[in-house]
Amino acid sequence: LDLTRNELRTLELLLQKKGTFVAREVIMVRLWEDESFIDDNTLAVTIARLRKKLKNIGLDQLIVTKKGMGYSVTEEEL
């Protein structure tokens, strides 16, 4: 799977925290050190691209979004 640095770091974080939801702010700080200077849409684009790449290898349901909570990796897909 050919991932960008931010896609890889996002996936790593979600896998490390599998079974729990990771807040958008936590991911943004992990990727960009400080979420205050990043457009909220930037993370959405990163997640969308990651989901598309995962879908291409049959893992289209791996990342789950829960409004107000963040993102999680589903254990059923692993």
C-alpha positions in Angstrom: 0.0 0.0 0.0 1.5 3.3 -1.1 0.7 5.8 1.6 1.8 9.4 2.2 3.6 10.3 5.4 0.4 11.7 6.9 -1.7 8.8 5.8 0.7 6.4 7.3 0.9 8.3 10.6 -2.9 8.5 10.8 -3.3 4.8 10.2 -0.5 4.0 12.7 -2.2 6.1 15.4 -5.6 4.6 14.7 -4.2 1.1 14.9 -2.4 1.9 18.1 -5.7 3.0 19.6 -7.9 0.4 18.0 -11.2 -0.1 19.7 -11.3 3.5 20.9 -12.2 6.7 19.1 -9.4 9.1 18.5 -10.4 12.8 18.5 -9.7 14.9 15.4 -7.6 17.3 17.4 -5.4 14.4 18.7 -4.7 13.3 15.1 -4.1 16.9 13.9 -1.6 17.5 16.7 0.1 14.2 15.8 0.4 15.1 12.1 1.1 18.8 12.3 2.3 19.5 15.8 -0.4 22.1 16.4 -4.0 21.9 15.1 -4.6 25.7 15.4 -2.9 26.5 12.1 -4.5 23.7 10.0 -7.8 23.9 8.2 -10.2 21.3 9.5 -10.8 20.1 6.0 -7.1 19.1 5.6 -7.7 16.1 8.0 -10.9 15.2 6.2 -9.0 15.0 2.9 -6.3 12.9 4.5 -8.9 10.5 5.9 -10.8 10.3 2.6 -7.6 9.5 0.6 -6.6 6.9 3.2 -10.1 5.3 3.0 -9.9 5.2 -0.8 -6.5 3.4 -0.7 -7.8 0.9 1.9 -10.9 0.3 -0.2 -8.7 -0.7 -3.1 -7.3 -3.6 -1.0 -10.7 -4.7 0.4 -10.6 -2.8 3.7 -13.2 -0.2 2.9 -14.9 -0.4 6.3 -11.7 -0.3 8.4 -12.0 3.4 9.5 -15.2 4.4 11.3 -16.2 8.0 12.0 -18.4 8.9 14.9 -19.6 12.5 14.9 -18.3 14.4 17.9 -15.9 11.6 18.9 -13.5 11.1 16.0 -12.1 8.1 14.1 -11.6 4.5 15.0 -10.4 1.3 13.4 -12.9 -1.5 13.4 -11.7 -4.8 14.7 -14.0 -6.8 12.4 -11.9 -5.7 9.4 -8.5 -6.8 10.9 
